[in-house]
Amino acid sequence: MSNLVLVKRRFLIRKRPSYIKFEGPGYLGGDFPDYVTKVEGAPAQTEILVFLHQDPGDPGDGKLIKRLTTFQSGSWRVDNLNPDLRYDVVCRYPGYKDEIMSNIKPFVG
């Protein structure tokens, strides 16, 4: 006699939007002198991760949109974002805790 148990497969069905437009005229970024990435007060080259921010469980929530390394000056920019969507921005630097800005709306211009 086998210990094999047959289980009927069940799939969770979520209502998914048929289309999420990721691209648009929006941008996120940081420019000198006020909005650059800094380590201990000095501009520094860091890693930036931009994720889509949706309601928990919604399609696309947490999707990595862009991963980049800032310039030595700490300046950075991510273009072609949909201004109707919100984003989470994570700044990473080795040896330090990540800095997170959540639910950010892109600038248009």
N, C-alpha and C positions, 0 to 999 in steps of 0.2 A: 504494500500500500504506500502510495506516495504522499508526501506532506505538502504537495502543491495545492494551492488554493486559487481558484479562479475568481477574479474580482471584475465586476462590470466597470468599465471606464466611464467617468463622468467629467464633463468639461464645464468650466465656469464660463459663462457667456456674459461679457460686459458690453454695454452700449458704447461703441467707439465712434468718434466723429469720422466722417468719411474723408476729411481733409484737414490737415493742420498746415497752414502756410507759415513756414519758418523764415523766409526771406522777406526783406522790406527795406525801407530807407532809414531805419534806426541804427544807433550805435551805442556802445558802452566803451568807456575808456578813462584814462587818467593822464592829465597833462601837467607839466611843470608850471608853477611851483607848488600848487596846493594839492593836487590829486594824483601824486605819483606813489608807487610802492616804496615804503621805507622800512629799514631795519635799524632799530635804536636811533631813530631820528634822521638817519642819512638815507638818501635815495639808493635803492639797491635793485639788482636784477633778480626777479622772482618768477615763479610759475603762476599763471592765471588759468583757472578752469571756469567755464561758463556753462551752466546747466539750465534747462528749461524748468520753470517753476509753474506747476499746475496744482490743482487740488489733489490731495493724496488719493492714489488709485486711478486717477484719470490717465488716459493714454498720453504718453510723452513726458509725464512727470519724471524729472531726474535725468532726462536724456542729455548727454554731453553734446553741447553745441560747438564749443571751440576750446582748444588747449593751446596755450602759447607761452612764450617766455618774453618778459618785458625787456626793454632796452636797458642798458647800464644806468641810464638816468632815472629808471623806474617808470617811464612813460609807457603806455600801452593803449591799444584800441582794437575793438572788434566791430566790424562793419556788417552791413546787410542783414540787420536783425528786424524782425517784425515788431513795430511799436505797439501793437495790440496785445502782445504776449509779455509775460513777466519772466525774469531770469534770476538765478542765484549765482553769485560770483564768489569764487574761493581763491584766496591768495596763499601760496605755499612757499615756505623758505626752510631749508634744512635746519633742524635743531630748534625750531620755533613752532608754536601752535598755529594752526591755520586761521586766517582771518576770513570771516564769511559775511557777505552782505546778501540778504535774502529779499526776494520779491521786488526786484529792481525793474523799473520801466526804462526802456532805452530812450535816449535823446533822439530827436529828429532834426536834421539840418545839414 
